[in-house]
Amino acid sequence: MGPAVNEPTGKFKAGDRVKVKFEDRPGHLRTPWYIRGKTGRIERVYGDFLNPESLAFGRDGLPKRTLYSVAFRHPDIFGKSPHAGDKVLVDIYDHWLEPML
Amino acid sequence: MPRGHHDVGGLPGAGPIDQSQHELSDWEILADAINQALGAKGVKRTDEMRRAREEMDSAAYRDMSYYERWIASIEAILIEKKILDKQQIDRKLAEFDTKWGRP
């Protein structure tokens, strides 16, 4: 009855400040290059999904990973621009994120 | 690891996005249908297709059109899963060449 089984298992909630890991390894990496190492804020928690970095090799995608919409300040990503007030939203899985205090 | 040929978001010099409409060729529609059918049958997943495109030779990847990349990645995954082998595919292509001539 309770929704607990479907609670996202990830470390973060909306509003948390996060830093994207700067990882580079062989395989299917779901976090685009331009956002690695950047700092943003959790905009929304989508829920838990099969891990595409595992599915990409025909494996089972388990354990599921929490997927977030993460918001970044446009100038933090692209430098000086006429879109300084814009947010850049990127979907990023939990294992790519670490907390920023 | 160099940045992958598929991962070009945010690179300068990309120019404006081509938003013009274009008609799909019959073979492109067929490519889409085969892709959908293989997915529905559980033969392959979208993430595998993406990984196959990422593993392609970079020069070949850049030379190919969108659906050419799809076909190449379907071929790679079917060979990887031992559903077809390269010789079978090449033999069939040679048959088509004889029947219809080279495109």
N, CA and C atoms of all chains as a GROMACS GRO file, in nm:
protein
  612
    1MET      N    1   0.083  -0.120   0.000
    1MET     CA    2   0.000   0.000   0.000
    1MET      C    3   0.087   0.126   0.000
    2GLY      N    4   0.186   0.123   0.086
    2GLY     CA    5   0.270   0.243   0.100
    2GLY      C    6   0.352   0.268  -0.025
    3PRO      N    7   0.385   0.391  -0.051
    3PRO     CA    8   0.464   0.424  -0.169
    3PRO      C    9   0.613   0.399  -0.147
    4ALA      N   10   0.650   0.350  -0.030
    4ALA     CA   11   0.791   0.345   0.009
    4ALA      C   12   0.876   0.267  -0.091
    5VAL      N   13   0.820   0.159  -0.148
    5VAL     CA   14   0.901   0.079  -0.240
    5VAL      C   15   0.943   0.157  -0.362
    6ASN      N   16   0.863   0.261  -0.394
    6ASN     CA   17   0.896   0.339  -0.512
    6ASN      C   18   0.973   0.467  -0.479
    7GLU      N   19   1.006   0.486  -0.351
    7GLU     CA   20   1.086   0.604  -0.315
    7GLU      C   21   1.217   0.600  -0.390
    8PRO      N   22   1.258   0.711  -0.449
    8PRO     CA   23   1.388   0.711  -0.515
    8PRO      C   24   1.499   0.679  -0.415
    9THR      N   25   1.595   0.601  -0.460
    9THR     CA   26   1.701   0.556  -0.371
    9THR      C   27   1.820   0.651  -0.369
   10GLY      N   28   1.817   0.757  -0.451
   10GLY     CA   29   1.933   0.844  -0.468
   10GLY      C   30   1.962   0.932  -0.347
   11LYS      N   31   2.077   0.996  -0.353
   11LYS     CA   32   2.128   1.073  -0.239
   11LYS      C   33   2.068   1.212  -0.229
   12PHE      N   34   2.000   1.260  -0.334
   12PHE     CA   35   1.967   1.402  -0.339
   12PHE      C   36   1.817   1.429  -0.348
   13LYS      N   37   1.780   1.552  -0.309
   13LYS     CA   38   1.642   1.598  -0.323
   13LYS      C   39   1.644   1.733  -0.396
   14ALA      N   40   1.526   1.774  -0.442
   14ALA     CA   41   1.518   1.901  -0.516
   14ALA      C   42   1.578   2.014  -0.433
   15GLY      N   43   1.658   2.098  -0.496
   15GLY     CA   44   1.719   2.211  -0.429
   15GLY      C   45   1.863   2.186  -0.385
   16ASP      N   46   1.903   2.059  -0.374
   16ASP     CA   47   2.040   2.029  -0.330
   16ASP      C   48   2.143   2.077  -0.432
   17ARG      N   49   2.254   2.130  -0.379
   17ARG     CA   50   2.364   2.169  -0.468
   17ARG      C   51   2.452   2.047  -0.496
   18VAL      N   52   2.487   2.028  -0.621
   18VAL     CA   53   2.564   1.909  -0.659
   18VAL      C   54   2.677   1.946  -0.755
   19LYS      N   55   2.779   1.861  -0.756
   19LYS     CA   56   2.887   1.876  -0.854
   19LYS      C   57   2.890   1.749  -0.938
   20VAL      N   58   2.900   1.768  -1.069
   20VAL     CA   59   2.907   1.654  -1.160
   20VAL      C   60   3.050   1.601  -1.158
   21LYS      N   61   3.064   1.471  -1.144
   21LYS     CA   62   3.199   1.412  -1.143
   21LYS      C   63   3.266   1.433  -1.278
   22PHE      N   64   3.398   1.454  -1.274
   22PHE     CA   65   3.470   1.459  -1.400
   22PHE      C   66   3.529   1.321  -1.423
   23GLU      N   67   3.449   1.233  -1.475
   23GLU     CA   68   3.494   1.096  -1.497
   23GLU      C   69   3.514   1.074  -1.645
   24ASP      N   70   3.612   0.993  -1.676
   24ASP     CA   71   3.631   0.955  -1.814
   24ASP      C   72   3.681   0.812  -1.813
   25ARG      N   73   3.605   0.724  -1.867
   25ARG     CA   74   3.641   0.582  -1.868
   25ARG      C   75   3.581   0.520  -1.992
   26PRO      N   76   3.630   0.405  -2.029
   26PRO     CA   77   3.570   0.338  -2.145
   26PRO      C   78   3.426   0.298  -2.113
   27GLY      N   79   3.346   0.282  -2.216
   27GLY     CA   80   3.208   0.238  -2.193
   27GLY      C   81   3.110   0.340  -2.247
   28HIS      N   82   2.982   0.319  -2.213
   28HIS     CA   83   2.876   0.408  -2.258
   28HIS      C   84   2.846   0.505  -2.143
   29LEU      N   85   2.893   0.627  -2.155
   29LEU     CA   86   2.877   0.726  -2.048
   29LEU      C   87   2.759   0.816  -2.079
   30ARG      N   88   2.667   0.825  -1.982
   30ARG     CA   89   2.544   0.895  -2.011
   30ARG      C   90   2.548   1.044  -1.975
   31THR      N   91   2.660   1.091  -1.926
   31THR     CA   92   2.672   1.232  -1.889
   31THR      C   93   2.757   1.304  -1.992
   32PRO      N   94   2.698   1.404  -2.061
   32PRO     CA   95   2.774   1.468  -2.169
   32PRO      C   96   2.901   1.536  -2.117
   33TRP      N   97   3.000   1.540  -2.204
   33TRP     CA   98   3.131   1.594  -2.173
   33TRP      C   99   3.122   1.736  -2.117
   34TYR      N  100   3.041   1.821  -2.182
   34TYR     CA  101   3.043   1.964  -2.148
   34TYR      C  102   2.991   1.994  -2.009
   35ILE      N  103   2.925   1.898  -1.945
   35ILE     CA  104   2.868   1.926  -1.813
   35ILE      C  105   2.951   1.864  -1.700
   36ARG      N  106   3.050   1.781  -1.737
   36ARG     CA  107   3.131   1.715  -1.634
   36ARG      C  108   3.214   1.818  -1.557
   37GLY      N  109   3.220   1.802  -1.427
   37GLY     CA  110   3.296   1.892  -1.342
   37GLY      C  111   3.222   2.020  -1.304
   38LYS      N  112   3.100   2.038  -1.356
   38LYS     CA  113   3.026   2.161  -1.330
   38LYS      C  114   2.940   2.148  -1.205
   39THR      N  115   2.902   2.263  -1.151
   39THR     CA  116   2.823   2.267  -1.028
   39THR      C  117   2.683   2.319  -1.060
   40GLY      N  118   2.582   2.250  -1.007
   40GLY     CA  119   2.444   2.291  -1.031
   40GLY      C  120   2.356   2.259  -0.912
   41ARG      N  121   2.226   2.253  -0.939
   41ARG     CA  122   2.128   2.232  -0.833
   41ARG      C  123   2.022   2.134  -0.884
   42ILE      N  124   1.982   2.044  -0.796
   42ILE     CA  125   1.878   1.948  -0.836
   42ILE      C  126   1.747   2.023  -0.860
   43GLU      N  127   1.697   2.012  -0.982
   43GLU     CA  128   1.572   2.080  -1.019
   43GLU      C  129   1.453   1.987  -0.989
   44ARG      N  130   1.474   1.858  -1.017
   44ARG     CA  131   1.362   1.764  -1.006
   44ARG      C  132   1.417   1.622  -0.993
   45VAL      N  133   1.348   1.540  -0.914
   45VAL     CA  134   1.385   1.399  -0.901
   45VAL      C  135   1.287   1.320  -0.986
   46TYR      N  136   1.335   1.255  -1.092
   46TYR     CA  137   1.244   1.179  -1.180
   46TYR      C  138   1.204   1.044  -1.120
   47GLY      N  139   1.299   0.981  -1.048
   47GLY     CA  140   1.274   0.847  -0.995
   47GLY      C  141   1.387   0.753  -1.032
   48ASP      N  142   1.368   0.624  -1.003
   48ASP     CA  143   1.473   0.525  -1.029
   48ASP      C  144   1.451   0.455  -1.163
   49PHE      N  145   1.559   0.437  -1.237
   49PHE     CA  146   1.552   0.373  -1.369
   49PHE      C  147   1.665   0.272  -1.384
   50LEU      N  148   1.645   0.175  -1.472
   50LEU     CA  149   1.754   0.082  -1.507
   50LEU      C  150   1.871   0.164  -1.558
   51ASN      N  151   1.991   0.123  -1.521
   51ASN     CA  152   2.111   0.199  -1.553
   51ASN      C  153   2.151   0.179  -1.701
   52PRO      N  154   2.138   0.283  -1.784
   52PRO     CA  155   2.166   0.266  -1.927
   52PRO      C  156   2.313   0.233  -1.955
   53GLU      N  157   2.401   0.268  -1.862
   53GLU     CA  158   2.544   0.241  -1.883
   53GLU      C  159   2.571   0.090  -1.873
   54SER      N  160   2.479   0.018  -1.810
   54SER     CA  161   2.485  -0.129  -1.803
   54SER      C  162   2.403  -0.191  -1.917
   55LEU      N  163   2.283  -0.136  -1.942
   55LEU     CA  164   2.198  -0.188  -2.052
   55LEU      C  165   2.270  -0.181  -2.185
   56ALA      N  166   2.357  -0.081  -2.201
   56ALA     CA  167   2.428  -0.060  -2.328
   56ALA      C  168   2.514  -0.180  -2.366
   57PHE      N  169   2.548  -0.265  -2.267
   57PHE     CA  170   2.630  -0.382  -2.295
   57PHE      C  171   2.550  -0.511  -2.282
   58GLY      N  172   2.417  -0.499  -2.293
   58GLY     CA  173   2.331  -0.616  -2.288
   58GLY      C  174   2.314  -0.672  -2.147
   59ARG      N  175   2.357  -0.596  -2.046
   59ARG     CA  176   2.339  -0.643  -1.908
   59ARG      C  177   2.205  -0.596  -1.854
   60ASP      N  178   2.176  -0.630  -1.725
   60ASP     CA  179   2.039  -0.612  -1.674
   60ASP      C  180   2.006  -0.471  -1.625
   61GLY      N  181   2.104  -0.383  -1.617
   61GLY     CA  182   2.073  -0.246  -1.576
   61GLY      C  183   2.053  -0.227  -1.426
   62LEU      N  184   2.077  -0.334  -1.349
   62LEU     CA  185   2.059  -0.326  -1.204
   62LEU      C  186   2.194  -0.302  -1.136
   63PRO      N  187   2.197  -0.236  -1.022
   63PRO     CA  188   2.083  -0.173  -0.954
   63PRO      C  189   2.034  -0.049  -1.030
   64LYS      N  190   1.904  -0.023  -1.009
   64LYS     CA  191   1.848   0.098  -1.069
   64LYS      C  192   1.917   0.222  -1.011
   65ARG      N  193   1.919   0.327  -1.089
   65ARG     CA  194   1.982   0.452  -1.045
   65ARG      C  195   1.879   0.563  -1.049
   66THR      N  196   1.890   0.655  -0.956
   66THR     CA  197   1.798   0.769  -0.955
   66THR      C  198   1.843   0.870  -1.061
   67LEU      N  199   1.744   0.916  -1.136
   67LEU     CA  200   1.771   1.016  -1.242
   67LEU      C  201   1.714   1.151  -1.197
   68TYR      N  202   1.794   1.255  -1.217
   68TYR     CA  203   1.753   1.391  -1.180
   68TYR      C  204   1.757   1.482  -1.302
   69SER      N  205   1.676   1.588  -1.293
   69SER     CA  206   1.698   1.702  -1.380
   69SER      C  207   1.785   1.797  -1.298
   70VAL      N  208   1.902   1.831  -1.352
   70VAL     CA  209   1.992   1.920  -1.278
   70VAL      C  210   2.002   2.052  -1.352
   71ALA      N  211   1.988   2.162  -1.276
   71ALA     CA  212   1.991   2.296  -1.335
   71ALA      C  213   2.128   2.360  -1.314
   72PHE      N  214   2.179   2.419  -1.420
   72PHE     CA  215   2.307   2.490  -1.414
   72PHE      C  216   2.284   2.633  -1.462
   73ARG      N  217   2.364   2.726  -1.411
   73ARG     CA  218   2.357   2.864  -1.461
   73ARG      C  219   2.427   2.869  -1.596
   74HIS      N  220   2.360   2.930  -1.693
   74HIS     CA  221   2.413   2.934  -1.828
   74HIS      C  222   2.559   2.982  -1.834
   75PRO      N  223   2.594   3.094  -1.764
   75PRO     CA  224   2.734   3.141  -1.772
   75PRO      C  225   2.833   3.041  -1.710
   76ASP      N  226   2.787   2.961  -1.613
   76ASP     CA  227   2.877   2.862  -1.552
   76ASP      C  228   2.917   2.755  -1.654
   77ILE      N  229   2.835   2.736  -1.755
   77ILE     CA  230   2.862   2.631  -1.854
   77ILE      C  231   2.927   2.690  -1.979
   78PHE      N  232   2.873   2.800  -2.026
   78PHE     CA  233   2.917   2.852  -2.156
   78PHE      C  234   2.991   2.985  -2.148
   79GLY      N  235   3.016   3.032  -2.025
   79GLY     CA  236   3.088   3.158  -2.011
   79GLY      C  237   2.996   3.277  -2.041
   80LYS      N  238   3.059   3.391  -2.070
   80LYS     CA  239   2.984   3.513  -2.096
   80LYS      C  240   2.890   3.490  -2.215
   81SER      N  241   2.764   3.526  -2.199
   81SER     CA  242   2.670   3.505  -2.309
   81SER      C  243   2.551   3.597  -2.292
   82PRO      N  244   2.478   3.620  -2.400
   82PRO     CA  245   2.358   3.703  -2.388
   82PRO      C  246   2.244   3.631  -2.316
   83HIS      N  247   2.268   3.505  -2.279
   83HIS     CA  248   2.163   3.427  -2.213
   83HIS      C  249   2.196   3.404  -2.065
   84ALA      N  250   2.256   3.505  -2.003
   84ALA     CA  251   2.309   3.490  -1.867
   84ALA      C  252   2.202   3.446  -1.766
   85GLY      N  253   2.077   3.483  -1.792
   85GLY     CA  254   1.972   3.448  -1.696
   85GLY      C  255   1.914   3.309  -1.718
   86ASP      N  256   1.955   3.242  -1.824
   86ASP     CA  257   1.897   3.112  -1.858
   86ASP      C  258   1.952   3.001  -1.770
   87LYS      N  259   1.870   2.897  -1.756
   87LYS     CA  260   1.915   2.775  -1.689
   87LYS      C  261   1.945   2.671  -1.796
   88VAL      N  262   2.047   2.591  -1.774
   88VAL     CA  263   2.075   2.476  -1.860
   88VAL      C  264   2.031   2.353  -1.780
   89LEU      N  265   1.934   2.278  -1.834
   89LEU     CA  266   1.883   2.160  -1.764
   89LEU      C  267   1.939   2.034  -1.828
   90VAL      N  268   2.001   1.948  -1.748
   90VAL     CA  269   2.060   1.824  -1.798
   90VAL      C  270   2.013   1.709  -1.710
   91ASP      N  271   1.972   1.599  -1.773
   91ASP     CA  272   1.932   1.479  -1.698
   91ASP      C  273   2.056   1.400  -1.660
   92ILE      N  274   2.076   1.379  -1.530
   92ILE     CA  275   2.198   1.314  -1.483
   92ILE      C  276   2.164   1.209  -1.376
   93TYR      N  277   2.229   1.095  -1.386
   93TYR     CA  278   2.207   0.986  -1.289
   93TYR      C  279   2.286   1.010  -1.161
   94ASP      N  280   2.233   0.953  -1.053
   94ASP     CA  281   2.287   0.971  -0.919
   94ASP      C  282   2.436   0.943  -0.908
   95HIS      N  283   2.483   0.837  -0.975
   95HIS     CA  284   2.623   0.799  -0.955
   95HIS      C  285   2.721   0.895  -1.022
   96TRP      N  286   2.669   0.992  -1.095
   96TRP     CA  287   2.754   1.094  -1.156
   96TRP      C  288   2.764   1.219  -1.070
   97LEU      N  289   2.692   1.222  -0.959
   97LEU     CA  290   2.681   1.346  -0.879
   97LEU      C  291   2.741   1.330  -0.741
   98GLU      N  292   2.804   1.438  -0.693
   98GLU     CA  293   2.848   1.440  -0.554
   98GLU      C  294   2.797   1.568  -0.489
   99PRO      N  295   2.778   1.563  -0.355
   99PRO     CA  296   2.720   1.679  -0.288
   99PRO      C  297   2.817   1.798  -0.284
  100MET      N  298   2.762   1.918  -0.290
  100MET     CA  299   2.838   2.042  -0.272
  100MET      C  300   2.786   2.106  -0.145
  101LEU      N  301   2.876   2.141  -0.055
  101LEU     CA  302   2.828   2.202   0.069
  101LEU      C  303   2.829   2.354   0.060
  102MET      N  304   4.120   0.922  -2.247
  102MET     CA  305   4.013   0.900  -2.344
  102MET      C  306   3.980   1.032  -2.412
  103PRO      N  307   3.987   1.036  -2.546
  103PRO     CA  308   3.942   1.159  -2.612
  103PRO      C  309   3.790   1.168  -2.604
  104ARG      N  310   3.741   1.290  -2.616
  104ARG     CA  311   3.596   1.311  -2.619
  104ARG      C  312   3.537   1.235  -2.738
  105GLY      N  313   3.427   1.163  -2.716
  105GLY     CA  314   3.370   1.078  -2.821
  105GLY      C  315   3.312   1.158  -2.936
  106HIS      N  316   3.311   1.094  -3.056
  106HIS     CA  317   3.259   1.165  -3.173
  106HIS      C  318   3.110   1.198  -3.163
  107HIS      N  319   3.039   1.126  -3.076
  107HIS     CA  320   2.896   1.149  -3.059
  107HIS      C  321   2.868   1.263  -2.961
  108ASP      N  322   2.969   1.300  -2.882
  108ASP     CA  323   2.947   1.387  -2.766
  108ASP      C  324   2.999   1.527  -2.795
  109VAL      N  325   2.929   1.599  -2.881
  109VAL     CA  326   2.980   1.727  -2.929
  109VAL      C  327   2.904   1.846  -2.872
  110GLY      N  328   2.813   1.821  -2.777
  110GLY     CA  329   2.734   1.930  -2.719
  110GLY      C  330   2.824   2.039  -2.663
  111GLY      N  331   2.791   2.165  -2.694
  111GLY     CA  332   2.864   2.276  -2.638
  111GLY      C  333   2.992   2.313  -2.712
  112LEU      N  334   3.030   2.234  -2.812
  112LEU     CA  335   3.151   2.269  -2.887
  112LEU      C  336   3.124   2.393  -2.971
  113PRO      N  337   3.222   2.486  -2.974
  113PRO     CA  338   3.200   2.606  -3.056
  113PRO      C  339   3.212   2.572  -3.205
  114GLY      N  340   3.155   2.657  -3.288
  114GLY     CA  341   3.173   2.643  -3.432
  114GLY      C  342   3.077   2.546  -3.499
  115ALA      N  343   2.975   2.501  -3.426
  115ALA     CA  344   2.881   2.404  -3.484
  115ALA      C  345   2.788   2.471  -3.584
  116GLY      N  346   2.772   2.602  -3.575
  116GLY     CA  347   2.684   2.673  -3.666
  116GLY      C  348   2.538   2.655  -3.626
  117PRO      N  349   2.449   2.719  -3.701
  117PRO     CA  350   2.306   2.708  -3.666
  117PRO      C  351   2.250   2.569  -3.697
  118ILE      N  352   2.142   2.535  -3.629
  118ILE     CA  353   2.076   2.407  -3.652
  118ILE      C  354   1.994   2.414  -3.780
  119ASP      N  355   2.011   2.313  -3.866
  119ASP     CA  356   1.933   2.305  -3.989
  119ASP      C  357   1.792   2.257  -3.953
  120GLN      N  358   1.697   2.348  -3.962
  120GLN     CA  359   1.560   2.314  -3.922
  120GLN      C  360   1.468   2.291  -4.042
  121SER      N  361   1.529   2.280  -4.160
  121SER     CA  362   1.445   2.259  -4.277
  121SER      C  363   1.388   2.116  -4.278
  122GLN      N  364   1.272   2.102  -4.338
  122GLN     CA  365   1.208   1.971  -4.350
  122GLN      C  366   1.275   1.890  -4.462
  123HIS      N  367   1.284   1.761  -4.446
  123HIS     CA  368   1.334   1.681  -4.556
  123HIS      C  369   1.253   1.552  -4.564
  124GLU      N  370   1.232   1.507  -4.686
  124GLU     CA  371   1.157   1.383  -4.708
  124GLU      C  372   1.244   1.264  -4.672
  125LEU      N  373   1.183   1.163  -4.611
  125LEU     CA  374   1.257   1.040  -4.584
  125LEU      C  375   1.255   0.951  -4.706
  126SER      N  376   1.368   0.886  -4.734
  126SER     CA  377   1.371   0.786  -4.841
  126SER      C  378   1.306   0.657  -4.790
  127ASP      N  379   1.266   0.572  -4.887
  127ASP     CA  380   1.205   0.444  -4.848
  127ASP      C  381   1.296   0.363  -4.757
  128TRP      N  382   1.428   0.361  -4.791
  128TRP     CA  383   1.520   0.280  -4.710
  128TRP      C  384   1.533   0.334  -4.568
  129GLU      N  385   1.515   0.465  -4.551
  129GLU     CA  386   1.522   0.523  -4.416
  129GLU      C  387   1.401   0.481  -4.333
  130ILE      N  388   1.285   0.477  -4.398
  130ILE     CA  389   1.164   0.432  -4.330
  130ILE      C  390   1.177   0.285  -4.292
  131LEU      N  391   1.238   0.208  -4.385
  131LEU     CA  392   1.260   0.066  -4.358
  131LEU      C  393   1.360   0.048  -4.242
  132ALA      N  394   1.464   0.131  -4.240
  132ALA     CA  395   1.562   0.125  -4.132
  132ALA      C  396   1.494   0.148  -3.997
  133ASP      N  397   1.405   0.245  -3.994
  133ASP     CA  398   1.332   0.273  -3.872
  133ASP      C  399   1.244   0.154  -3.832
  134ALA      N  400   1.177   0.094  -3.933
  134ALA     CA  401   1.088  -0.019  -3.906
  134ALA      C  402   1.166  -0.138  -3.850
  135ILE      N  403   1.282  -0.165  -3.908
  135ILE     CA  404   1.364  -0.278  -3.860
  135ILE      C  405   1.409  -0.252  -3.717
  136ASN      N  406   1.449  -0.128  -3.692
  136ASN     CA  407   1.491  -0.091  -3.558
  136ASN      C  408   1.378  -0.112  -3.457
  137GLN      N  409   1.259  -0.066  -3.493
  137GLN     CA  410   1.142  -0.082  -3.404
  137GLN      C  411   1.110  -0.230  -3.381
  138ALA      N  412   1.116  -0.308  -3.489
  138ALA     CA  413   1.081  -0.450  -3.478
  138ALA      C  414   1.181  -0.523  -3.388
  139LEU      N  415   1.309  -0.494  -3.405
  139LEU     CA  416   1.411  -0.560  -3.322
  139LEU      C  417   1.396  -0.521  -3.175
  140GLY      N  418   1.353  -0.397  -3.153
  140GLY     CA  419   1.327  -0.353  -3.015
  140GLY      C  420   1.207  -0.425  -2.956
  141ALA      N  421   1.098  -0.431  -3.034
  141ALA     CA  422   0.975  -0.495  -2.987
  141ALA      C  423   0.996  -0.643  -2.958
  142LYS      N  424   1.085  -0.707  -3.035
  142LYS     CA  425   1.114  -0.850  -3.015
  142LYS      C  426   1.214  -0.872  -2.901
  143GLY      N  427   1.265  -0.765  -2.844
  143GLY     CA  428   1.361  -0.778  -2.735
  143GLY      C  429   1.500  -0.819  -2.780
  144VAL      N  430   1.529  -0.800  -2.909
  144VAL     CA  431   1.660  -0.839  -2.960
  144VAL      C  432   1.768  -0.740  -2.916
  145LYS      N  433   1.732  -0.613  -2.915
  145LYS     CA  434   1.832  -0.512  -2.876
  145LYS      C  435   1.762  -0.396  -2.804
  146ARG      N  436   1.842  -0.319  -2.733
  146ARG     CA  437   1.789  -0.203  -2.662
  146ARG      C  438   1.851  -0.076  -2.719
  147THR      N  439   1.780   0.033  -2.699
  147THR     CA  440   1.827   0.164  -2.746
  147THR      C  441   1.969   0.194  -2.697
  148ASP      N  442   1.996   0.158  -2.571
  148ASP     CA  443   2.128   0.190  -2.514
  148ASP      C  444   2.240   0.113  -2.585
  149GLU      N  445   2.208  -0.009  -2.630
  149GLU     CA  446   2.307  -0.086  -2.705
  149GLU      C  447   2.334  -0.021  -2.839
  150MET      N  448   2.229   0.028  -2.903
  150MET     CA  449   2.244   0.095  -3.032
  150MET      C  450   2.331   0.219  -3.018
  151ARG      N  451   2.306   0.293  -2.910
  151ARG     CA  452   2.387   0.414  -2.886
  151ARG      C  453   2.533   0.377  -2.866
  152ARG      N  454   2.555   0.273  -2.787
  152ARG     CA  455   2.694   0.231  -2.760
  152ARG      C  456   2.763   0.187  -2.889
  153ALA      N  457   2.689   0.117  -2.976
  153ALA     CA  458   2.746   0.072  -3.102
  153ALA      C  459   2.787   0.193  -3.188
  154ARG      N  460   2.705   0.296  -3.186
  154ARG     CA  461   2.741   0.417  -3.264
  154ARG      C  462   2.864   0.485  -3.205
  155GLU      N  463   2.872   0.482  -3.073
  155GLU     CA  464   2.988   0.545  -3.007
  155GLU      C  465   3.118   0.470  -3.038
  156GLU      N  466   3.106   0.340  -3.059
  156GLU     CA  467   3.225   0.257  -3.083
  156GLU      C  468   3.270   0.256  -3.228
  157MET      N  469   3.188   0.315  -3.316
  157MET     CA  470   3.223   0.315  -3.458
  157MET      C  471   3.351   0.393  -3.485
  158ASP      N  472   3.414   0.363  -3.596
  158ASP     CA  473   3.526   0.442  -3.643
  158ASP      C  474   3.480   0.589  -3.659
  159SER      N  475   3.557   0.681  -3.604
  159SER     CA  476   3.513   0.821  -3.599
  159SER      C  477   3.495   0.882  -3.738
  160ALA      N  478   3.586   0.851  -3.829
  160ALA     CA  479   3.574   0.908  -3.964
  160ALA      C  480   3.449   0.854  -4.032
  161ALA      N  481   3.424   0.723  -4.015
  161ALA     CA  482   3.304   0.662  -4.074
  161ALA      C  483   3.178   0.724  -4.013
  162TYR      N  484   3.180   0.742  -3.882
  162TYR     CA  485   3.065   0.802  -3.812
  162TYR      C  486   3.032   0.939  -3.869
  163ARG      N  487   3.137   1.021  -3.887
  163ARG     CA  488   3.114   1.158  -3.935
  163ARG      C  489   3.066   1.159  -4.080
  164ASP      N  490   3.110   1.060  -4.159
  164ASP     CA  491   3.070   1.055  -4.300
  164ASP      C  492   2.926   1.010  -4.319
  165MET      N  493   2.873   0.935  -4.221
  165MET     CA  494   2.741   0.874  -4.240
  165MET      C  495   2.628   0.971  -4.207
  166SER      N  496   2.516   0.950  -4.275
  166SER     CA  497   2.394   1.023  -4.241
  166SER      C  498   2.331   0.954  -4.120
  167TYR      N  499   2.228   1.017  -4.068
  167TYR     CA  500   2.161   0.968  -3.948
  167TYR      C  501   2.120   0.821  -3.959
  168TYR      N  502   2.045   0.787  -4.063
  168TYR     CA  503   1.997   0.650  -4.074
  168TYR      C  504   2.106   0.552  -4.120
  169GLU      N  505   2.208   0.601  -4.187
  169GLU     CA  506   2.322   0.514  -4.216
  169GLU      C  507   2.388   0.469  -4.085
  170ARG      N  508   2.395   0.560  -3.989
  170ARG     CA  509   2.449   0.523  -3.856
  170ARG      C  510   2.359   0.420  -3.788
  171TRP      N  511   2.229   0.436  -3.804
  171TRP     CA  512   2.136   0.339  -3.746
  171TRP      C  513   2.161   0.200  -3.802
  172ILE      N  514   2.168   0.194  -3.935
  172ILE     CA  515   2.188   0.065  -4.001
  172ILE      C  516   2.320   0.002  -3.958
  173ALA      N  517   2.425   0.086  -3.953
  173ALA     CA  518   2.556   0.034  -3.913
  173ALA      C  519   2.552  -0.018  -3.769
  174SER      N  520   2.480   0.050  -3.681
  174SER     CA  521   2.476   0.004  -3.542
  174SER      C  522   2.389  -0.120  -3.526
  175ILE      N  523   2.280  -0.130  -3.606
  175ILE     CA  524   2.199  -0.253  -3.605
  175ILE      C  525   2.285  -0.371  -3.650
  176GLU      N  526   2.362  -0.349  -3.757
  176GLU     CA  527   2.448  -0.456  -3.808
  176GLU      C  528   2.549  -0.499  -3.700
  177ALA      N  529   2.612  -0.400  -3.637
  177ALA     CA  530   2.713  -0.432  -3.534
  177ALA      C  531   2.653  -0.512  -3.419
  178ILE      N  532   2.532  -0.474  -3.375
  178ILE     CA  533   2.470  -0.542  -3.260
  178ILE      C  534   2.426  -0.684  -3.300
  179LEU      N  535   2.371  -0.699  -3.423
  179LEU     CA  536   2.327  -0.833  -3.467
  179LEU      C  537   2.446  -0.928  -3.480
  180ILE      N  538   2.561  -0.874  -3.524
  180ILE     CA  539   2.682  -0.956  -3.534
  180ILE      C  540   2.734  -0.989  -3.394
  181GLU      N  541   2.735  -0.888  -3.308
  181GLU     CA  542   2.782  -0.908  -3.170
  181GLU      C  543   2.701  -1.018  -3.100
  182LYS      N  544   2.570  -1.019  -3.125
  182LYS     CA  545   2.483  -1.118  -3.060
  182LYS      C  546   2.477  -1.249  -3.138
  183LYS      N  547   2.556  -1.258  -3.242
  183LYS     CA  548   2.567  -1.380  -3.323
  183LYS      C  549   2.434  -1.420  -3.387
  184ILE      N  550   2.351  -1.319  -3.418
  184ILE     CA  551   2.225  -1.345  -3.488
  184ILE      C  552   2.253  -1.351  -3.639
  185LEU      N  553   2.341  -1.264  -3.686
  185LEU     CA  554   2.390  -1.269  -3.823
  185LEU      C  555   2.542  -1.265  -3.817
  186ASP      N  556   2.608  -1.311  -3.924
  186ASP     CA  557   2.752  -1.286  -3.930
  186ASP      C  558   2.784  -1.202  -4.052
  187LYS      N  559   2.902  -1.144  -4.048
  187LYS     CA  560   2.942  -1.047  -4.151
  187LYS      C  561   2.935  -1.110  -4.290
  188GLN      N  562   2.975  -1.235  -4.302
  188GLN     CA  563   2.974  -1.303  -4.432
  188GLN      C  564   2.831  -1.312  -4.487
  189GLN      N  565   2.737  -1.348  -4.400
  189GLN     CA  566   2.596  -1.357  -4.442
  189GLN      C  567   2.548  -1.223  -4.497
  190ILE      N  568   2.580  -1.117  -4.423
  190ILE     CA  569   2.534  -0.983  -4.463
  190ILE      C  570   2.597  -0.944  -4.597
  191ASP      N  571   2.729  -0.966  -4.608
  191ASP     CA  572   2.799  -0.930  -4.732
  191ASP      C  573   2.748  -1.011  -4.851
  192ARG      N  574   2.716  -1.139  -4.826
  192ARG     CA  575   2.663  -1.225  -4.932
  192ARG      C  576   2.530  -1.170  -4.982
  193LYS      N  577   2.444  -1.133  -4.887
  193LYS     CA  578   2.312  -1.082  -4.923
  193LYS      C  579   2.325  -0.951  -5.002
  194LEU      N  580   2.418  -0.866  -4.957
  194LEU     CA  581   2.439  -0.739  -5.027
  194LEU      C  582   2.485  -0.764  -5.170
  195ALA      N  583   2.574  -0.863  -5.188
  195ALA     CA  584   2.622  -0.897  -5.322
  195ALA      C  585   2.507  -0.943  -5.410
  196GLU      N  586   2.414  -1.020  -5.352
  196GLU     CA  587   2.294  -1.064  -5.425
  196GLU      C  588   2.213  -0.944  -5.473
  197PHE      N  589   2.194  -0.848  -5.381
  197PHE     CA  590   2.116  -0.728  -5.419
  197PHE      C  591   2.186  -0.650  -5.528
  198ASP      N  592   2.319  -0.642  -5.518
  198ASP     CA  593   2.396  -0.570  -5.620
  198ASP      C  594   2.375  -0.632  -5.758
  199THR      N  595   2.375  -0.768  -5.761
  199THR     CA  596   2.356  -0.838  -5.887
  199THR      C  597   2.215  -0.813  -5.941
  200LYS      N  598   2.118  -0.816  -5.851
  200LYS     CA  599   1.978  -0.806  -5.888
  200LYS      C  600   1.944  -0.664  -5.935
  201TRP      N  601   1.987  -0.565  -5.858
  201TRP     CA  602   1.942  -0.426  -5.883
  201TRP      C  603   2.054  -0.332  -5.926
  202GLY      N  604   2.177  -0.378  -5.920
  202GLY     CA  605   2.288  -0.288  -5.948
  202GLY      C  606   2.325  -0.210  -5.824
  203ARG      N  607   2.445  -0.157  -5.824
  203ARG     CA  608   2.491  -0.082  -5.707
  203ARG      C  609   2.420   0.052  -5.698
  204PRO      N  610   2.388   0.098  -5.578
  204PRO     CA  611   2.320   0.227  -5.564
  204PRO      C  612   2.410   0.344  -5.607
   0.00000   0.00000   0.00000
